[in-house]
Structure formats: structure tokens, C-alpha cells
């Protein structure tokens, strides 16, 4: 199933934000699962209630809600003042 097929399957139950079909990096074939982001929790629950456990092309659909994982805090690096000057001192030039 491609992205359009997933959209046609889940679209009637609520608005879709994104669809991420997981594919093999080399062959580009689908690995058999996808992530669908719906606009509301209610829309996601409607999809689960209507489609979880149904058969499509000899496969049973298993649909779950994946809670957003907390984002990792970004590392904060502070520049430390160094004793070295930022630029090299210029050498004096001889005038002719």
C-alpha cells in the first residue's frame, strides 16, 4: 500500500496532517508499517475503532496511538573566555 492508499483508508475518519510510510533504504519497498498523524485525538480514535483488526490484502491491520516522546533537551555550549587574543598582533612594518 502506498501513501495515497493509506490516505484513502484513514481520511474518512478525520483530517490527516502527515503520512510517513517506512521504506527499506536500498530497495525502497515498504516495510509494512506507517505513521499517520491526525489533527485530533478523536480522529485517531475513530480510525482505531473502525479499522483495527480488519483484513486488507491478506494482512490484519494493527493500529495504535503512539504518544509523542518528550524531545531531548538541546545541549547548550558556552564559549569560555580565553586568555589568548582573538587575532594575532600585527608585525611592525619597516618604512623605506
N, C-alpha and C positions, 0 to 999 in steps of 0.2 A: 504494500500500500504506500502511496506517495503522500506528500503534504496536502494535495488537493483532496484526496480521498479521506484523509483524516478530518479536514475542514468540513467536507460534506457530511461526514458521520456525526461530528460533535457540534457543528454550527446551529442546528435547530434548537439546541438546549440552552444557548446563551452566546454572548459575543466572545469571540476569540481575540486574544491580544497577540500571542505568538505561538508558533508550532516549531518544535525542534525535533526533526527526525534523526535519530542516531544512525550513522553510517560507518562502514568499515573504511579506514583511511586509504587503503590500497585499492580495493575492488569497487568502492563507492556503493556497495549493496547495503540495504537496510539491515540493521542488526535485530530488528523485530520489536523495537520499542521506541516510544517518542514521548516528548514532554509537550503538553498543551497548557498554555496559560490562559485562563478565563478571566473576564473582567470582575466577576464577583464569586464569592464562595458559594452562593446559592446556585449559580450556573454550573459550577464544578460538581456540586452535589446532585444536580439534575442529570448530568452526564453519567455519574456513577450509578444513580438509581435506575436509569434506563438501559445502560449498555454493559455494565459489569456482569461478566459471566455469559454473555452472548457469543455465539459462534459466527466467525467470519472467515471464509476460506480455510476451513478445517482447523482453525485456531480459536481457542477460548480467550476472549478479551479479559484482561485483569486490569482494572482501573483503580488507582489510589490517589489520594491527595498527598502531595509532597509539600511539607511545610518548608517555608523559606529558612535556610540556615542562616544563623547570625553571621554577618560579614566579619572577616578578620580585621582587627584593628591595624591600621597602616602604621608602619614603622616611622618614627619621627627621628630624623637625624639633625643634630645641631652642630653647626660649624664651631669649632673651638678656636679661640683667638690664638694665633701662633706668634712666636717671638720673631719669626722671620718677616722681613718686609715683603710686601706683595710684589714689588718689582725690583729688579736689580738696579743698584745705583749706577748712574752713567759715568763713564770714564772721562776725565778731563781731556779736551782736545787741544792739541798744540796749534797755535795760530802761526801762520807764515808771513 
